[in-house]
Amino acid sequence: MKKIKKLEETMYRHARDLEFEEAAKVRDEIQRIRQFGLGLPEVKTG
């Protein structure tokens, strides 16, 4: 999925720049997309 790949790049950029809260938000977005695509129940994080 191109959207996930782009989001992963964004997440890694935030982490590299020590913007860990932003990286975590993007990580959670990626998880939501993957779960929705697979039909899995939503898991709450944090």
C-alpha positions as CSV (number, residue, x, y, z in Angstrom):
1,M,0.0,0.0,0.0
2,K,1.5,3.3,-1.1
3,K,-0.2,5.2,1.7
4,I,1.3,3.1,4.4
5,K,4.8,3.4,2.8
6,K,4.5,7.1,2.7
7,L,3.3,7.2,6.3
8,E,6.2,5.0,7.4
9,E,8.6,7.4,5.8
10,T,7.0,10.2,7.7
11,M,7.1,8.3,10.9
12,Y,10.8,7.5,10.5
13,R,11.5,11.2,9.7
14,H,9.8,12.3,12.9
15,A,11.7,9.7,14.9
16,R,15.0,10.8,13.4
17,D,14.2,14.4,14.2
18,L,13.4,13.3,17.8
19,E,9.7,14.2,17.4
20,F,8.6,11.0,19.1
21,E,5.0,12.1,19.8
22,E,4.4,12.9,16.1
23,A,6.1,9.6,15.2
24,A,3.7,7.8,17.6
25,K,0.7,9.5,16.0
26,V,1.7,8.3,12.6
27,R,2.4,4.8,13.9
28,D,-1.1,4.7,15.3
29,E,-2.5,5.8,12.0
30,I,-0.6,3.1,10.2
31,Q,-2.0,0.5,12.6
32,R,-5.6,1.7,12.0
33,I,-5.2,1.5,8.3
34,R,-3.7,-2.0,8.5
35,Q,-6.4,-3.3,10.9
36,F,-9.2,-1.7,8.8
37,G,-7.7,-3.4,5.7
38,L,-7.5,-6.8,7.3
39,G,-10.9,-6.5,9.1
40,L,-9.3,-6.8,12.6
41,P,-10.8,-5.3,15.7
42,E,-9.4,-1.9,16.8
43,V,-6.7,-2.1,19.5
44,K,-6.4,0.9,21.8
45,T,-2.8,2.2,22.3
46,G,-1.4,4.6,24.9
